[in-house]
Amino acid sequence: MKKKSKIAFGRLDLLRNDTLNNKSKIRIGFIGGGPNSFIGYTHRLSARFDNKFEFVAGIFSKDKKKSKSFGLSLGLADDRCYSDYKAMASAESKRNDGIQALGIMTPSGDHYKIAKAFIEKGIHIICDKPLTATVEDAVKLKKLILKNKIVFALTHNYSSYPMLREAKNIISNQKLGKINLINVEYPQGYTVGLKKKDEKATLKWRLDKKQSGPSMILSEIGTHAYHLLRYVTGLEANEISAEVNSLSSEISVDDNAFVLLRMRNKARGIIWVSSAATGGENGLKIRVYGTKGSIEWLQDDPNNLKFTELDKPMKVITRASKLVSKFSLSSSRIAAGHPEGFFEAFANIYSEFADHIHNKNKKSSFPSIDDGVAGIKFIYAAKKSSNLNSKWIKI
């Protein structure tokens, strides 16, 4: 009988083994992500992918009746459909079968106070981005996590795509040489044509700086772009110069940002994020150029990575092929040649979060509290620079 190649099924074989070796599922609750919430659906689906979590409690809306009704529709017990996060933290911590982890999907201005209530009960946290609305809350949250030895994951899910992990592997193995240039862009067009009278209904809490921070566009997708730059290259920025503003006279929040970065290794980076790019859907792209080669990845074509070595023709490395590293392969879930994308990458973070709770000595690949703090400092530094006519600001 012919032996099956491990390449053929990518992560599937590994996941089967992981699931079989887990003696117990992690009991998880969620706060936020109610009816009609795409991100709520994404979190709940991702937690179910690898059979490592048991969903047992939650709050899904500020409207108590709506929250309870939705919780019951998801199969939760009546007494575990809560209406107050403090009551939920207290009640769950007293139960023998209480939650061990919490997923947070509320506006970022609420992340610190919600996470604090559960961290102090020894409950692990997986949180949507950005981390908080202020640098102060981000720093306080980090101190709480370290003090209480909490496993914390931030859902910058783009970093979990197999071919971005292959890009990271290529760079960490010095195949690009010294990194000189980094370009990340994220053009969307969802605010183009938005009228003032519809702003509140469309952007909702994003209009409140206490909830979204000083810049809507940097909070929404700027932190994704910045995290991707840091994650793939392993580099940190020293200084930042930015222009952050609104290109529309109809909306009152930032919808476009150009950010220049001076990296610690003397490389130069540029980030462009926008919701004012007419026709833009989700065109996240990263390009990295070094002295020996370059890589390019586009989320619209996530299963392919362009890799060009100096003085050689460009080649396209495909997901789960014989050329990829074990790191990339372990993040693949579907046999080579089939499309794989957003949900699978999101689920990778949930699966790795669960593994780390079971084994805290295991090296984690998911975005951490440090990544969250770095993202908030990036937002504030970029906005400060923009307010000072793009003056260079140290991060």
C-alpha positions in Angstrom: 0.0 0.0 0.0 1.4 3.3 -1.0 2.3 5.6 1.9 0.5 9.0 1.9 2.6 12.1 1.7 2.2 14.4 4.7 2.1 17.2 2.1 -1.2 16.0 0.7 -3.2 16.8 3.7 -1.2 19.6 5.3 -2.5 20.4 8.8 -5.3 17.9 8.7 -3.3 15.0 10.0 -1.8 17.2 12.7 -5.2 18.4 13.8 -6.5 14.9 14.1 -3.7 14.1 16.5 -4.0 17.3 18.4 -7.7 16.7 19.0 -7.2 13.1 20.0 -4.5 14.1 22.5 -6.6 16.8 24.2 -8.2 15.2 27.3 -10.7 18.0 27.8 -12.1 20.8 25.9 -11.6 24.4 27.2 -14.8 25.9 28.4 -15.2 29.3 26.7 -17.5 32.2 26.9 -18.0 35.2 24.6 -18.8 38.9 25.2 -20.0 40.8 22.1 -20.6 39.6 18.6 -24.4 39.4 18.7 -27.0 39.0 15.9 -25.8 40.1 12.5 -22.2 40.5 13.7 -19.7 39.0 11.2 -16.9 39.1 13.6 -19.0 37.4 16.3 -19.8 34.6 13.9 -16.1 34.4 12.9 -15.0 34.0 16.5 -17.6 31.3 17.4 -16.9 29.4 14.2 -13.1 29.5 14.7 -13.4 28.2 18.2 -15.3 25.1 16.9 -12.9 24.3 14.0 -10.6 21.9 15.9 -12.9 20.7 18.6 -10.8 22.2 21.4 -13.4 24.5 23.0 -16.8 24.1 24.5 -19.0 27.2 24.2 -20.9 27.6 27.4 -21.7 31.2 28.3 -21.9 34.7 27.0 -23.3 38.3 26.6 -24.2 39.3 23.0 -25.9 42.7 23.2 -26.4 45.7 25.5 -30.1 44.9 25.0 -30.8 42.3 27.7 -33.7 40.6 26.0 -31.9 40.5 22.7 -28.7 39.2 24.3 -30.6 36.4 26.1 -32.7 35.4 23.1 -29.6 35.2 21.0 -27.7 33.2 23.6 -30.5 30.7 23.8 -30.6 30.4 20.0 -27.0 29.4 20.1 -27.8 26.6 22.5 -26.7 28.1 25.8 -28.4 27.3 29.1 -30.7 30.0 30.4 -28.6 30.7 33.5 -25.5 31.2 31.4 -27.0 33.9 29.2 -25.8 37.0 31.1 -26.5 40.7 30.8 -23.6 42.1 32.8 -19.9 41.2 32.4 -19.1 41.7 36.1 -21.9 39.3 37.1 -20.7 36.9 34.4 -17.1 36.9 35.7 -18.3 36.4 39.3 -20.8 33.7 38.6 -18.6 31.7 36.2 -15.6 31.8 38.6 -17.7 30.2 41.3 -18.9 27.3 39.1 -17.1 23.9 39.0 -17.8 24.0 35.3 -17.1 27.7 34.8 -15.4 29.2 31.8 -11.6 28.9 31.5 -11.3 31.3 28.6 -13.1 34.4 27.3 -13.4 35.8 23.8 -14.0 39.6 23.6 -15.6 41.2 20.6 -16.8 44.5 21.9 -15.6 48.0 20.8 -12.0 48.4 21.9 -12.8 51.1 24.4 -14.4 48.4 26.6 -11.7 45.7 26.2 -9.6 46.7 29.3 -12.5 46.8 31.8 -14.0 43.6 30.6 -10.7 41.7 30.4 -9.7 42.9 33.9 -12.8 41.4 35.5 -12.0 38.0 34.1 -8.2 38.1 34.4 -8.6 38.7 38.1 -10.5 35.4 38.2 -7.7 33.5 36.4 -9.6 33.3 33.1 -7.6 33.4 29.8 -8.4 36.0 27.2 -8.6 36.0 23.4 -9.5 39.4 22.2 -10.4 41.2 18.9 -8.2 44.0 17.7 -7.2 46.7 18.4 -6.2 45.9 22.0 -7.7 49.1 23.6 -8.6 52.6 22.8 -5.8 54.2 24.8 -2.1 53.6 25.5 -2.8 53.8 29.2 -5.3 51.0 29.1 -3.0 48.9 26.9 -0.1 49.2 29.4 -2.4 48.4 32.4 -3.8 45.4 30.6 -0.3 44.0 29.9 0.7 44.4 33.6 -2.5 42.5 34.6 -1.8 39.7 32.2 1.8 39.3 33.4 0.9 39.5 37.1 -1.9 36.9 36.8 0.0 34.6 34.3 -2.8 34.7 31.8 -2.6 33.3 28.3 -3.6 36.2 26.0 -4.1 36.2 22.3 -5.0 39.0 19.9 -6.9 38.1 16.7 -4.6 39.6 14.1 -5.6 36.6 12.0 -3.8 37.6 8.8 -0.5 36.5 10.4 -1.9 32.9 10.5 -2.2 32.5 6.8 0.1 29.6 5.8 1.9 31.6 3.1 2.5 34.6 5.3 4.1 32.2 7.7 6.2 30.9 4.8 7.2 34.5 4.1 8.3 34.9 7.8 10.2 31.6 7.5 12.0 32.8 4.4 13.0 36.0 6.0 14.1 34.5 9.3 16.3 32.1 7.4 18.1 35.1 5.8 17.0 34.2 2.2 16.2 37.9 1.5 19.5 39.1 3.0 19.4 42.4 4.8 15.9 43.9 4.6 15.9 47.4 3.0 12.3 48.1 2.0 8.9 47.1 3.3 5.6 48.1 1.8 2.1 47.2 3.2 -1.1 48.5 1.8 -4.7 47.9 2.8 -7.2 49.7 0.5 -10.9 49.5 1.2 -13.7 51.7 -0.1 -16.6 51.3 2.3 -16.8 55.0 3.3 -16.8 56.3 -0.3 -20.1 57.8 -1.1 -21.2 57.8 2.6 -23.4 60.8 3.3 -23.4 62.7 6.6 -27.0 61.7 7.4 -26.0 58.0 7.2 -22.7 58.3 9.1 -24.0 57.3 12.5 -26.0 54.3 11.3 -23.0 53.0 9.3 -20.0 53.7 11.5 -21.8 53.5 14.8 -19.3 53.3 17.8 -16.4 54.1 15.5 -17.4 57.7 15.7 -16.7 57.7 19.5 -13.0 58.3 20.2 -13.5 56.8 23.7 -14.3 53.6 22.0 -12.2 53.6 18.9 -9.3 55.8 19.8 -7.9 58.8 18.0 -8.1 57.4 14.5 -10.9 55.3 13.0 -8.9 54.1 10.0 -5.7 53.2 12.0 -7.8 51.3 14.6 -9.9 49.5 12.0 -7.1 48.3 9.6 -4.0 50.3 10.4 -3.1 48.0 13.3 -3.5 45.0 11.1 -1.0 46.4 8.6 1.5 47.4 11.2 1.3 44.0 12.9 1.8 42.3 9.6 4.9 44.3 8.9 6.4 43.5 12.3 5.3 39.8 12.2 6.7 38.9 8.8 9.9 40.8 9.0 10.7 40.5 12.7 11.7 44.2 12.6 10.6 47.1 14.9 10.2 50.7 14.0 12.2 53.5 15.6 10.4 56.6 14.1 7.2 57.3 12.3 6.0 60.1 10.0 2.3 60.1 9.0 -0.5 61.9 7.4 -3.8 60.8 8.8 -7.0 62.5 7.7 -10.4 62.3 6.0 -10.6 62.7 2.3 -14.4 63.1 2.5 -16.2 66.2 3.7 -19.2 64.0 4.6 -17.6 62.0 7.5 -16.1 63.2 10.7 -13.4 60.5 11.2 -10.2 59.6 9.5 -10.6 57.5 6.4 -7.0 57.5 5.0 -3.5 57.2 6.3 0.0 57.3 4.8 2.7 56.2 7.2 6.5 56.3 6.7 8.6 54.2 9.0 12.3 54.2 9.9 13.2 50.7 11.1 15.8 49.8 13.7 17.9 48.0 11.1 17.9 51.2 9.0 15.3 49.8 6.6 12.5 52.0 5.4 8.8 51.1 5.4 5.6 52.5 4.2 2.0 51.7 5.2 -1.1 52.9 3.3 -4.5 52.1 4.7 -7.8 53.6 3.5 -11.5 53.2 3.4 -11.6 55.9 0.8 -10.2 53.8 -2.1 -13.1 53.6 -4.5 -13.9 50.0 -5.4 -11.5 48.6 -2.7 -12.7 45.5 -1.0 -9.9 43.9 1.1 -6.7 44.4 -0.9 -4.2 43.7 1.9 -0.7 43.3 0.4 2.8 43.1 1.8 6.1 43.4 -0.1 9.5 43.0 1.4 12.7 43.7 -0.4 16.2 42.6 0.8 19.7 42.5 -0.6 19.3 38.9 -1.8 15.6 38.7 -2.8 12.0 39.8 -2.2 8.6 38.4 -1.3 5.1 39.5 -2.1 1.7 38.3 -0.7 -1.8 39.5 -1.5 -4.8 38.5 0.6 -6.9 38.3 -2.5 -4.6 35.4 -3.6 -3.7 34.0 -0.2 -2.5 30.5 -1.3 0.4 31.9 -3.3 3.6 33.6 -2.3 5.9 35.4 -4.8 9.5 34.8 -4.1 12.3 36.4 -6.2 16.0 35.8 -5.6 18.6 38.2 -6.8 19.2 37.9 -10.6 16.8 35.0 -10.9 13.3 34.9 -12.3 10.3 35.2 -9.9 8.8 31.9 -8.7 5.4 31.3 -7.1 5.4 29.1 -4.0 2.0 27.5 -3.5 0.4 26.5 -0.1 1.0 23.0 1.1 3.5 22.3 -1.7 6.7 20.4 -1.3 8.7 23.7 -1.1 7.1 25.1 2.0 8.5 24.9 5.5 7.0 22.8 8.4 5.9 26.1 10.0 3.8 26.9 6.9 2.6 23.4 6.4 1.4 23.1 10.0 -0.9 26.1 9.4 -2.5 24.5 6.3 -5.8 22.7 6.8 -6.8 21.7 3.2 -5.0 19.6 0.7 -2.8 21.5 -1.8 -4.7 23.0 -4.8 -7.9 23.8 -2.9 -8.7 27.3 -1.8 -8.1 28.2 1.9 -8.5 31.5 3.6 -9.9 33.8 6.2 -11.8 31.5 8.5 -9.0 28.9 8.5 -6.4 31.5 9.4 -8.7 32.8 12.2 -9.1 29.3 13.5 -5.3 28.8 13.6 -5.1 31.5 16.3 -7.9 29.8 18.4 -6.2 26.4 18.0 -2.8 27.7 19.1 -4.4 29.7 21.9 -6.0 26.4 23.2 -2.7 24.5 22.9 -0.9 27.2 24.9 -3.5 27.1 27.7 -2.9 23.3 27.9 0.9 23.7 27.7 2.2 27.2 28.7 5.7 26.1 28.0 4.8 25.6 24.3 6.2 28.4 22.1 3.3 30.5 20.8 2.8 31.7 17.3 -0.3 33.8 17.8 -0.3 37.7 18.3 0.4 38.5 22.0 -0.2 41.3 24.5 3.1 42.8 23.3 1.7 43.0 19.8 -1.4 44.7 21.1 0.5 47.3 23.0 2.7 48.0 20.0 -0.4 48.5 17.8 -1.9 51.1 20.1 1.4 53.0 20.5 1.6 52.9 16.6 -1.8 54.6 16.4 -1.0 57.3 18.8 2.4 58.0 17.4 1.0 58.2 13.8 -1.8 60.5 14.9 0.6 62.8 16.8 2.9 63.0 13.8 0.0 63.9 11.5 -1.1 66.6 13.9 2.4 68.0 13.8 2.4 68.2 10.0 4.0 64.8 9.6 6.9 65.5 11.9 9.0 62.4 12.7 8.0 60.9 16.0 9.9 58.2 18.0 7.9 55.1 18.9 
